[in-house]
Amino acid sequence: MKITFGILAHVDAGKTTFSEQVLYREGVIRTLGRVDAKNSCLDHDDIERARGITIFSDMAGFAHGNDTYYLIDTPGHTDFSAEMERSLEIMDYAVLIINGTDGIQGHTESIWNLLKRYNIPVFLFINKLDVVSASYERVLSELQERFSGNVLDFQGIRFEKGMECTLTEDLIENVSERDEELLEKWFAGTITFEDLRPAIVSQVKNRRLFPCFGGCGLSGEGIESFLNAFYCFTEASYPVSAPFSARVFKVRYDRRGERMTYLKILSGFLRVRDSLSEDEKVHQIKIFQGERCTVLQEASAGDVVAVTGLRATKAGQGLGECHDMVVPTLQPALQARVLYPPEVPDRTILKIFHVLEEEEPALSVIWEEPLRQLKVNIMGKIQLEVLEQVVSERFQIPVSFEQPEIIYMETVAEPVTGYGHFEPLRHYAEVALRIEPGERGTGISFESQCHVDRLGINYQNLVRTHVFETIHKGVLTGSELTDVKIVLVDGISHIKHTEGGDFREAVYRAIRQGLMKARSLLLEPYYSFTISVPDSLTGRVLNDITKYSGQFETPVPDGSGRTAIKGLAPVASFMNYGEELMIMTGGKGSISMVFSHYDVCHNEDEVLKLYQYNPNEDINNPSCSVFCQKGTSFVVNWDRAEEYMHTLS
């Protein structure tokens, strides 16, 4: 059996220390490392050790009995949450570490929601119970109230090696109530651990039960009991005899500049010299344990490996018989311009950032040719500091960044139909696309309501491809179009003159023409925040939240002189509030902010005035259509294009 499990937590909950305990007890490391001592096994990058935080997800494989386990240690800081999310794509189970003093923090809740989205079974470990202010019972109650009533206390259950444990009435009752046969045995007093174990395994795997443990990662208290239970109640099966398939979850360049594709094999075998495409062949297969690696000739279903020789792979991509692409949930809310020395050629700096984009796709590197400037998307300011260090140390080029700006998006308020026609000499394509408002956070979707007698299925598929192949810009600020459904209403091709790229031009122009007519909305990113302050400052914080256009839930005093405040606020007005809060409270306040969603901009007029975007001057995104008459092509502006459309004739 091969199982991949991840260790996840809000920053400073003790995640890396917990990982060290697991690896030490399994013989992967000889001595326990510590974050503050800068010698932990999985935080081996120089920048990670200097900062004392996990920045890159890392892994270690180990054998336990006849089984193989792959531990993935993930970043806990919100600035590196995209790296964490990519690791979720390959996990069979997750271990969520909760700080026993602070309980559920802002990023903890985001992680929980992601685990639900990816349908990953979860074990919970309440850490740092050696601290006086920590409380297992209080945090357990909070987990049951806010996350799930199926978070079950396993702390009082004694697990021993060899899959034996001391049962408790609470465990028996909670597991048995979902199984009629077990319920009868419980009432009869004949139930045994052998009866319960398959039910627990099944309920955990199907996310109907979330075992919760407690202890101290630093001293190792509670770790042994947790591991015994974890090994007892987890299972996974991957078909070795099936054709090869795998999921890529990250790309990294090593110190020598060699490109490594990290993937999990979902079925079949992967061998050195296997060809995964016409141009790509596997050169090496490696299994990592922190910095150390073992080179293999082959790997099989369930293994998590790094492969060299692949040049075009992307995180989230499926290989072999796995054809889909995983689209991440977490998206950057900020964008920053890259500043670099004038003597460094543009192509050099662009090449460097494309390498970094391979490793961190969320950077979404943007080169604006007219202005000759480079921009990257980021999660937060700490990520910018890390990027500066990475570029300096790896490529020996000093870079800096301008003050981050908000990444706005645009959508439509009501349905509108756009028309696009592309007919220069010996070319022909026309489409009518209805653009409908979609739910927040759904991105762009597509549907065809055009009959195949009107437009062939091959051209309809082309239209679909062109809808998704690029970022369509809105007309308010030139920001990305999102949260719309694009419906193919009608289309026309020419039996002789239609070429492959004609429908691309028609689709782009139809979307743009529709947006020019539409009532567009500007969307901005919002933070979900949790603030903890002394009771005496609660009123002042609530006034600040209102001042910065935020919303808050009813404040909750914790009984120890502090109050917790949760809410939502625009990133634009709230991203620097942490510094303001620290000054106001003299360091006694804390804030946790994570990206929540996009919604209608609170100060649209102000933003539009700042951008001063003129869609008619954006030559890269034309809204006009091209027609042909008597052998001569001519351009018709968007506001008159419908007079010439053949679909409307």
N, C-alpha and C positions, 0 to 999 in steps of 0.2 A: 504494500500500500504506500502511496506517495501523497503527501498533503502539503499544501502551501498555506501558510498562515501569516497574517500581518499584525504588527504591533502598532497601534494608533493611539493618539492622545492629543489633547491641547498642550501647547508648549509648557514645559517645566512640570509636567505631571509625573515624570519619572519613567518615561517610556524606554529610553536607551539604557538606563540602569536595570530595568526589568529584563530587557533583551540580554544584557551581559550575564545576568543570573541564569537564564535559560542556557546560553551557550557554554557557560562555565560548568554547569551540572551535566551537560551532554558531552563534555570533553573537547569541545571545539577550541576553547581557550584555556590556558593553564592558570591564569590569574585573572581576578576580576578587575576590569577597567572602570574608570569613572570619567564622567564628562568634565568635571572640574579639574581632574588630573590630566586631561587631554590624552588619555591612553585607551579609550574604549575601542573595541574591535570594529564596530560598524560605522563609527564617526572618524574615519582615518584620513579624510581630506584635510589638507593644511588649513583651509579657510574654516571648515567645520570646527577643528580643534581650537583655532584662534578665537572663534566667536562663542564656542561652547553650546552650539545648537546643531541639530540635524538639518542639513540642507538638501542632501541627495538621498533618495531611497537606496538602501543597500541590503544585501542578502547573505545568508550563510546556510549551507545545507549540512545536515547531520543525520546519522542513522540512530534509530532508537529501536532496539530489538531487531525485528525483521523488516521494519518500516523505515521510510525515508521522509524527512521533514525539511521543508524550506522555510526559513524565517525571514520575513521582509520587515526591516526597520524603516519607518517612514518619517518624513518631516512633521513636526507639530506646529510650526509657526505658520500663520495664515498666508504669509508672503510666498510660501513654497507649497501651498496646498494643491496646486496643479500636479506637482510631482507625486504627492500622496495619492491623488485620485487615479493616476495612471496605474499605480500598483494594485488598486482594487480590482482591475480587470482580470487578474490572474489568481486571486485569493479564493481558497476553499472555505477558510474561516478567518475571523478577525478577533483579536484580543484588544478590547478597548480599555485603556488605563484611565482611571478617574482619580483626580487629586482628592485625597480624603479630607483636606481642610477646606478646599474651595468648591467641591462638588461639581455640578454641571456648569461648565463655562461656555462662552459663546462658540468657540470652535468645536467643542465637544458635541454640541447639538448639530452643527453642520456635518460632522463626521457621521453621526448617527443617521442623519437623513440620507447621506450618500450610501451608507451600508444598506439601508432599506432599498434605495434605488437599484443598487447592484445585486440585491437579494442575497447578501452574504450573512451566514450564521455568525452570531456574536457571543463571545465569552467576555465577561466584565471583571476587572480587578481593581478594587478600591485601594489605592496606594498611599504611602506615607502615613500609615496609622500609628507610627511611633511619635508623631508630632502631637503635642498636648491638645491643640485645637481640633484635631481630626476626629471624625466620628463615623464609624462604619454604618451604624443604624440610621443616622441622619441622611447620609448620602444614598444609602439603599432605598430609603423611603422616597427621596427625591427622584431617583431613577425610575421607581415604580409609578410615581405620579406623573412624571413628564415624558418618559420614554415608553414604557410598556408595563402593564400589570403582570406580564409574564416574565419579568425579571425576578428570578427565584434565588433566595438566599441559600447558597451552598457552603457558607462559611462554617456552619456547625457540623458539617459532615466530614468524617475522618476518612480520607482516601489513602489507601496503602498500595504499594506496588503489587502487581499481579491481579489488578482489577478487582480489588475487594474494598468494601466501604461499609461504614456504619450508617444505616438508614435513619432518617428522622421522619416523624409523622408528617411534617410539612412537605417534605419531598415526596413521600408516598401519595399524599392527598392530591397535590398539584399534578403529578404525572398521571395518576390513575383516573382522575376525573374525566380525562379525554379518551379513555379506553374502557369499554364496558367489561371486557374479560378481566382486566386488571382490577377494576372496581369490585367485582365479585370476589376476587382473591383477597383483596384488602379487607372487605367486610368479613370474610371467613377467617382472617388472620393467618393465611397461608402464603402470603406474598413474599417473594425473595428478591434479592438483588439481581439474580439471573433473569427474573421475570421483568424487572424494571428497566434494565440496561438497554435492550433494543428500543423500548418506547422512548427513553431519554435521548438516545442517538437520533432517532427519527424526528422527535419534536425539536431538538436543537437544529438539526440540518434543515428543517422546514420553517425555521424562525418562529416557532410557536412556544419556544422556551429559551430563556437567556440566563445561563448559570452565572451567578455573581459570587466572587471571592474577595478576600481582603488580606492585607499584609503590608510588608515593607520591602521594597525592592533593594534598598541599600543594605539592609541586614540579612535579607533572604527569608525573612519570616513569611510563611504562607506560600512560598514559591513551590516547594516540593509537593504540597497537597494539591495546589492548582495544576501542576504538570501531570500528576497521576490521574486527576480527573479529566484533563484535556486529552490525554492519550486514550483514556477509556471511552470517551464519548464522542470521538471524531472518527469519520470514515470518508474515504473517497475512492472512486474507481474510474480509471481511464483505459479505454480500449487499446491495447497494444497491437492487436491483429488488424485493426482498421487502417485505412490509408492515412498518410501523414497529414496532420493539421496542427497549427500552432497560432498563438496570439503574441504579437510584439507588444511589449509594455514600456520599453525605453531604448534609447540609443545613446551611447557614450563613446567618446574618444579617449583612449588611455594616454599615459604620459608620453608615449612614443608617437602619438598621433594616429594610432590604428583604430579604425572604426569597429565598434562592437554592438551587435544587435542582441538585446536581452529579450528572451521569449520563453513562453511556457508551451511545452508540447502537449497538445490536447488528445492526440491519438497517433498511433503508429510509431515509426522510428525516424530518427534523423542521424545521418552518417556523414563523416568527413568526405568531401568531394561530391556530395549530393547537389544536384542542380535544382534550385527553387524557381528559376525563370530562365529564359534564353541566355541572359547575360550574367547571371549570378550563380556562383557555386560556393558551397561551404568550404572554408579553408581550415578552420579550427573550431572545436567545441570545448567550452570551458565551464566548469562549475566553481562558483566563488564561495569563499568563506572570509568575508571582509576583503582585505587586500590580497590574501592568498588564493590561488586557484589551482585546480586540477584539470589537466588536459585529457579529454576523452576522444575515443575513436567513434563512439556512437552514444546516443541518448534516446530514451524511450518515453512513451506517454506518461505524463505526470511530472517529468523533470523540468526544472527551471534552469536554463543555461544561457551563456553568452556565446554568440557565434560571430566569427570574423569572415570576411569575404563578401558580405552583402552591402551594397552601396546605395540602394534606393528604398530601403525599408523605412517605415514611419511608425511612431508609437500609436497603438490602437489598431494597427493593421492585422488582418488575418492572413495566414500563409497556408499553402496547400489546399486542403478541402475546406478550410475556414475562409470564407470570402467577404464577410462583412467588415465594416470599419466602426470602431467604438467612438462616439462623439462625446467628449467630456462635458460635464455639467458646469463646472467652475470656470468662469471666464474673468480675465483681467478687467478692472474698471478704470485703469489709469494708462496713460501713454506719455512717453518721454522722448525728447530729441537727444540723439547721441552727439556729443561734442568731441572732436578728435583733432590732433595736430594737423595744420594745413599741409605739411609736407607728406603726410600719409595719403596715398592715392585712394580715391573713392572706391575703386574696385577691390582694394585690399581690405578696407574696413567692412565693406559689404560681404566679402567672402568670409571674414571672421564671424560676423553676426549670423550668416546663414549656417555656419557650423554650430553656433550656439542655439539656433532655432531648431536644428535637427535634434538636439538634446532637450530643448525646452520649447515644444511647438507653440505654447501659449504666447511666446514673444511676438509672433506674427510680424516679422520684420517688414517694414514699409520703406521703400526708397521713393522719394518724391523728386523726380527728375527735374521739373522746372525750377524747383528751389534748391536742388542738389543737397537735400538733407535726408538723414536717416532717422526713423522713429521705431521704437519698440513698445509693445504692450507689456504692462507689468502689474503685479498684484499689490505692491507697496514699496515704500522707500527703502526698506532693508534689502529687498531684492536688487535695487539699483546699486547699493553699496557693494553687494556681493558681485554683481556683474562687473563693476569697476575693478575689483580685485582679480576676478577670473581673467579678464582681458589683459590686465597688466602682467599677471604671473604666467599665463599660458602663451600669450602672443607678444609680450614685451612692448605693448603699445599703451600709453596712458590715455584713458578716456574719462569723460565725465558726462553728466546729464543735466539738461535743463530741468526746471521745476516741473514735476509731472502735471499733465492736464487730464481732464475727465474724458473718458471715451463715451461719447454720446451715440445714440442710435435713433433711427426714425421708423415710423410706421404710419398707417393710414387710419383715419377716424371712421370712414365709411366706405362701402364698396365703390369701385370705379373701374371702368374698362379702358385699357390702353391698346393702341393700335400701332403696329410697326410694319413698314413695308421697305424691302430692300431690292431694288431693281436697276442696278447699273447695267450697261449693255451686256447681254448674254448671261445674266443672273436673274433669279426671281425667288422671292419668298415673302409671305405675308401672314401675320398672326394677329388674333384678337385675344387679349388676356385680361380676365377680370381679376382685380386685386382686392381681396377681402381682408378686413381686420381679423387677426388671430388672437388667441389667448396669450397673455404675457408669458414670455419664456419659451414659447414653442418654436421660435425661429421662422423658417420659411418652409411651407409645405406645398405640394403640387397635386392637381387633379385635372384630368381631361374630361370634358363634356362634349368633345368634338367627335362626330361620327367618322368612322374609318372611310366611309364613302366620300367624305368631304376632304379629309387629309389622311394619307396612308399611315399605318401604325409605325413604320420606320421613321417618318418625319415627326410623328407625335413623340416618339422616344427621343429624337434629337431635341425637340423643344424642352422636354423634361431635363435632359442633360444640360442644356444651356441655362436653364433657370438656376441650377445648383452649382455650376462650374465656376462661378465668380461671385465676388461681393458686389451687390447692386447698391449704388449710392442714392441716398435720399436727396431731396431738393431744398431742404431748409438749411443744412450746414454741410452737406456732402458726406454725412455720416452713413454708416451701414444700415441698409434696410432690414427689418426684422419683424417677427410676429405678424406675418401675413400669409394668406393662402392664395396661391396663384392658380387660376383656373383657365385652362385652354378652352376657349369658347368656339373659336373658328380658326381656320388656316387654309392657305392655298399654296400649292406648289406648281411648278411647270414641268411637263413631261420631258422637255428637252433642256431647259436652261437652268434648272435648280441645281446648285452645287452644295457640297457639304457645309460650307461656312455661311451660306446665305441665311439659314434659319437662326444662326447665332446673332447676326446683325439685326434680323427682324425682331427676335425676342428681346434683345437689349433695348432696342428703340421703343418697343411696345411698353415695356415696364417703365421706361423713363417718361414716355408720353403720358401714361396713366398717372404717374406721380405729379407731373406738371399740372394736371387738372384736379388732382385730389386735394382734400383737406388733410394735410399731414400733421403728425404729432411728433414732437421731440421727446425722446425718452432719455432718462439719466439713471445711473446706477444708485442703488440704496444699500446702506449698511444695516445689518442687524446687530444691535449692540447690547452689551450687558455692563452696567456701571455699578460699582460698589463704593459707597461713601459713608462717612459718619452721619448719623441721623440728623445732626444739626445742619448739614449742608444739602439735604434732600431738596428743599424748596429752591435753592439757587440752581441746582443741576436741572431741575424740571423747567425753570425759566430759560436756561441755556438751550435745552432741547427744543423748546418752542421757538426761541429766537433763531435757531438754525433750521427751522422748517421740518423738525422731526416730530415723531409721535411716540408716546410711551404708554406702557401698561401701568396698572395700579402698582405703586411702589410696595415692596415687601420687606418689612423690618425682619432681621434674623434673630432678634432677641438679645444680641450681644453689643448693641450700640451702633450697628451698621444697617444700611438699607440697600437692597438690590433693586435696580431699575432696568427694565428691559424695554426695547423699542426699535423703531426704524428711523433712519435719517438719511438725507441725500449725502452721497460721498463728497460732492463738491463743497458743501458747507461744513461737513463733520470730520473730514479726514485729519485735521490738525487738532481736534478737540482733546485728544489724549494729552498733548503737551500742556494745553490750557488747564485741564483737570489736575495734572500733577502740581502745577504752580498754585492753583486755587486751594488744593487740599493739603499742601505741604508734603506731598508724597504719600498721603494716607488714603488716597482714592485710587481705584483701579478701573480700567476699561478694557473690554474685549470687543473688537469689531470684526465682522466677517461680511463678505459680499452676500447680499440676499437676493436681489432681483432688479430688473429694470422696470421703471414706471414713468408716468408723465412728469416731465421736467417742471420743477417748482418755480423756475425763473426763466421761462422760455424767451421772453422778449429781450432780456439782458444778454442771454447767450447768442441769440441771432444777431444782435447789434455788435457783439464782439467778433463773431465769425465773418459777417458781411459776405456771405457766400452768394454768388450769382450763378445759378444753374445754367443760364444761357451762355455763359462764358467757359463752361467746363467742356472743352473740346474732346476730352477722353470719354465723356458720357453723353453722347448726342441724343436729343429727344426728337430730332427731325427724321423724316423718312425720305428715301431716295426712289424716285419714279423714272420711268422711261417713256418717251413719246416720240414717234417718228425717228427712232434710232439715236435719240439724244437723251441723256440722263439729266435730271434736274432735282434739286432739293426743295422739299416743302417743310416749312416750320411746323412745330408740334400743334399749334393752335389752329392750323388749317389742314392738317394732314388727313383728317377724316373725310374731307370733301373729295379726296382722291382715292380712298380705300376701295378695293375691289370687293371685299367681304361685305361692304355696306351698299354696294351698287344694287 
